[in-house]
Amino acid sequence: MARSINQVILMGRLTRDPEQRTTTTGKTIASFSIAVDRAGQDDQADFFDVTAWEKTGELVMQYLAKGRRVLVQGRLRQDSWDDKETGKKRSRVEVVANDVTFLDGPNGSDGGNAAAPSSSTQSRNNSKDVVIEDIDDKPIDLSEIPF
């Protein structure tokens, strides 16, 4: 039998500043919403509520604000409850973020100069990236590869 898959990847802009709360066990939760433009349709977007837990949530609170572009990877979660005022059954679907990548710089500029790397990148070992500036179009000599 096939396994189930619950995975979502969204890229959009925050529609409001993130809000933080803490559970009774002391875990940090950051909640925010993003607007994702519909491809080929001007002036139309879909809106998604996102929840980021613990370290990811702390980084969201520290670096993100309304209008910032993000890439969110996570899963969908559905909540159901009875409305206390009307007695009707209510439900909503939200994204529980596993990773949030900050796509804008601190002043909202585009490009890879984000104020902080994605939450999963920061949790890895702090290794130095090598930047290669000059790349030529010469063919690769496979005999020069050491393995």
Contacts in CASP RR format, 6 or more apart in sequence:
PFRMAT RR
TARGET T0000
AUTHOR 0000-0000-0000
METHOD contacts of the structure
MODEL  1
MARSINQVILMGRLTRDPEQRTTTTGKTIASFSIAVDRAGQDDQADFFDV
TAWEKTGELVMQYLAKGRRVLVQGRLRQDSWDDKETGKKRSRVEVVANDV
TFLDGPNGSDGGNAAAPSSSTQSRNNSKDVVIEDIDDKPIDLSEIPF
6 75 0 8 1.000
6 76 0 8 1.000
7 73 0 8 1.000
7 74 0 8 1.000
7 75 0 8 1.000
8 72 0 8 1.000
8 73 0 8 1.000
8 74 0 8 1.000
8 75 0 8 1.000
8 76 0 8 1.000
8 95 0 8 1.000
9 71 0 8 1.000
9 72 0 8 1.000
9 73 0 8 1.000
9 74 0 8 1.000
10 34 0 8 1.000
10 36 0 8 1.000
10 48 0 8 1.000
10 71 0 8 1.000
10 72 0 8 1.000
10 95 0 8 1.000
11 36 0 8 1.000
11 69 0 8 1.000
11 70 0 8 1.000
11 71 0 8 1.000
11 72 0 8 1.000
11 103 0 8 1.000
12 34 0 8 1.000
12 35 0 8 1.000
12 36 0 8 1.000
12 37 0 8 1.000
12 69 0 8 1.000
12 70 0 8 1.000
12 71 0 8 1.000
13 34 0 8 1.000
13 35 0 8 1.000
13 67 0 8 1.000
13 68 0 8 1.000
13 69 0 8 1.000
13 70 0 8 1.000
14 32 0 8 1.000
14 33 0 8 1.000
14 34 0 8 1.000
14 64 0 8 1.000
14 65 0 8 1.000
14 66 0 8 1.000
14 67 0 8 1.000
14 68 0 8 1.000
14 70 0 8 1.000
15 32 0 8 1.000
15 33 0 8 1.000
15 34 0 8 1.000
15 35 0 8 1.000
15 47 0 8 1.000
15 66 0 8 1.000
15 67 0 8 1.000
16 32 0 8 1.000
16 33 0 8 1.000
16 66 0 8 1.000
17 32 0 8 1.000
17 64 0 8 1.000
17 65 0 8 1.000
17 66 0 8 1.000
18 30 0 8 1.000
18 31 0 8 1.000
18 32 0 8 1.000
18 57 0 8 1.000
18 60 0 8 1.000
18 61 0 8 1.000
18 64 0 8 1.000
18 65 0 8 1.000
19 30 0 8 1.000
19 31 0 8 1.000
19 32 0 8 1.000
20 28 0 8 1.000
20 29 0 8 1.000
20 30 0 8 1.000
20 31 0 8 1.000
20 57 0 8 1.000
20 61 0 8 1.000
21 28 0 8 1.000
21 29 0 8 1.000
21 31 0 8 1.000
22 28 0 8 1.000
22 29 0 8 1.000
23 29 0 8 1.000
27 53 0 8 1.000
27 54 0 8 1.000
28 53 0 8 1.000
28 54 0 8 1.000
28 57 0 8 1.000
28 58 0 8 1.000
28 61 0 8 1.000
29 51 0 8 1.000
29 52 0 8 1.000
29 53 0 8 1.000
29 57 0 8 1.000
30 51 0 8 1.000
30 52 0 8 1.000
30 53 0 8 1.000
30 56 0 8 1.000
30 57 0 8 1.000
30 58 0 8 1.000
30 60 0 8 1.000
30 61 0 8 1.000
31 49 0 8 1.000
31 50 0 8 1.000
31 51 0 8 1.000
31 52 0 8 1.000
32 49 0 8 1.000
32 50 0 8 1.000
32 52 0 8 1.000
32 60 0 8 1.000
32 64 0 8 1.000
33 47 0 8 1.000
33 48 0 8 1.000
33 49 0 8 1.000
33 50 0 8 1.000
34 47 0 8 1.000
34 48 0 8 1.000
34 50 0 8 1.000
34 70 0 8 1.000
34 72 0 8 1.000
35 45 0 8 1.000
35 46 0 8 1.000
35 47 0 8 1.000
36 45 0 8 1.000
36 46 0 8 1.000
36 47 0 8 1.000
36 48 0 8 1.000
37 44 0 8 1.000
37 45 0 8 1.000
38 44 0 8 1.000
38 45 0 8 1.000
38 46 0 8 1.000
48 72 0 8 1.000
48 94 0 8 1.000
48 95 0 8 1.000
49 92 0 8 1.000
49 94 0 8 1.000
49 95 0 8 1.000
50 72 0 8 1.000
50 94 0 8 1.000
50 95 0 8 1.000
50 96 0 8 1.000
50 97 0 8 1.000
50 100 0 8 1.000
51 77 0 8 1.000
51 94 0 8 1.000
51 95 0 8 1.000
51 96 0 8 1.000
51 97 0 8 1.000
52 59 0 8 1.000
52 60 0 8 1.000
52 97 0 8 1.000
52 100 0 8 1.000
52 119 0 8 1.000
53 96 0 8 1.000
53 97 0 8 1.000
55 119 0 8 1.000
55 122 0 8 1.000
55 123 0 8 1.000
56 97 0 8 1.000
56 98 0 8 1.000
56 99 0 8 1.000
56 100 0 8 1.000
56 119 0 8 1.000
57 97 0 8 1.000
57 100 0 8 1.000
57 119 0 8 1.000
59 100 0 8 1.000
59 116 0 8 1.000
59 119 0 8 1.000
59 122 0 8 1.000
60 97 0 8 1.000
60 100 0 8 1.000
60 119 0 8 1.000
62 116 0 8 1.000
63 102 0 8 1.000
63 106 0 8 1.000
63 114 0 8 1.000
63 115 0 8 1.000
63 116 0 8 1.000
64 70 0 8 1.000
64 100 0 8 1.000
64 102 0 8 1.000
67 108 0 8 1.000
68 102 0 8 1.000
68 103 0 8 1.000
68 104 0 8 1.000
68 108 0 8 1.000
69 102 0 8 1.000
69 103 0 8 1.000
69 104 0 8 1.000
69 108 0 8 1.000
69 110 0 8 1.000
70 100 0 8 1.000
70 101 0 8 1.000
70 102 0 8 1.000
70 103 0 8 1.000
71 100 0 8 1.000
71 101 0 8 1.000
71 103 0 8 1.000
71 118 0 8 1.000
72 95 0 8 1.000
72 97 0 8 1.000
72 99 0 8 1.000
72 100 0 8 1.000
72 101 0 8 1.000
73 97 0 8 1.000
73 98 0 8 1.000
73 99 0 8 1.000
73 100 0 8 1.000
73 101 0 8 1.000
74 95 0 8 1.000
74 96 0 8 1.000
74 97 0 8 1.000
74 98 0 8 1.000
74 99 0 8 1.000
75 95 0 8 1.000
75 96 0 8 1.000
75 98 0 8 1.000
76 93 0 8 1.000
76 94 0 8 1.000
76 95 0 8 1.000
76 96 0 8 1.000
77 93 0 8 1.000
77 94 0 8 1.000
77 95 0 8 1.000
77 96 0 8 1.000
78 91 0 8 1.000
78 92 0 8 1.000
78 93 0 8 1.000
79 91 0 8 1.000
79 92 0 8 1.000
79 94 0 8 1.000
80 89 0 8 1.000
80 90 0 8 1.000
80 91 0 8 1.000
81 89 0 8 1.000
81 90 0 8 1.000
81 91 0 8 1.000
82 88 0 8 1.000
82 89 0 8 1.000
82 90 0 8 1.000
83 89 0 8 1.000
83 90 0 8 1.000
98 120 0 8 1.000
99 118 0 8 1.000
99 119 0 8 1.000
99 120 0 8 1.000
100 118 0 8 1.000
100 119 0 8 1.000
101 114 0 8 1.000
101 117 0 8 1.000
101 118 0 8 1.000
101 119 0 8 1.000
101 121 0 8 1.000
102 114 0 8 1.000
102 115 0 8 1.000
102 116 0 8 1.000
102 117 0 8 1.000
102 118 0 8 1.000
103 110 0 8 1.000
103 111 0 8 1.000
103 112 0 8 1.000
103 114 0 8 1.000
104 110 0 8 1.000
104 111 0 8 1.000
104 114 0 8 1.000
105 111 0 8 1.000
105 112 0 8 1.000
105 113 0 8 1.000
105 114 0 8 1.000
105 115 0 8 1.000
106 115 0 8 1.000
116 122 0 8 1.000
END
